[in-house]
Amino acid sequence: MASFEERVYQLGLEELAEQERQVAEVRGRAPALLAAGAVVPSLLARAVFHGHNPHGLGEVLCTGLGLLGAAVLLVATGMLLWPRELAFSVDARATYQALWDQQILEQPMLDLVLADTFHDRREDNVAGVTKMKTLLGVAVMALVVEAAGFAAAAALAS
């Protein structure tokens, strides 16, 4: 059975790994959102833009709403995929040097300090991860606005 210190160390490591999985999951959804954002206008483009369409205030507003949704979707997914300074591990050499300098060379303090370091690293990432989750939500809402705008414009044009 693991000691208290070993268990705390393991929990800190798992906490950081879970955060890394969340980031991968959020970033993994961006390509699907971009693809869906491209499908909607391609399916409705003929109805929305053929002939003299869009004409009339309702069609123009709905088309503008669809275009706004498409633009926000593109920007939000681009920002979601933009590289961020997130770290999900510790630098072994720097950690060793810091522990040596502090004369933390034996258990149980070694595991406790490392667990604390993992927790600090996770806390440093929280703002970036939260921003990514927010951008994902914005992208999903933009997709809905895009689809609704173009669908309404197509319906009005027919």
Secondary structure, DSSP 8 states (H G I E B T S, - for coil): ---HHHHHHHHHHHHHHHHHHHHHHHHHHHHHHHHHHHHHHHHHHHHHHSTT-S-SHHHHHHHHHHHHHHHHHHHHHHHHHS------S--HHHHHHHHHHTT--STTHHHHHHHHHHHHHHHHHHHHHHHHHHHHHHHHHHHHHHHHHHHHHHHHH-
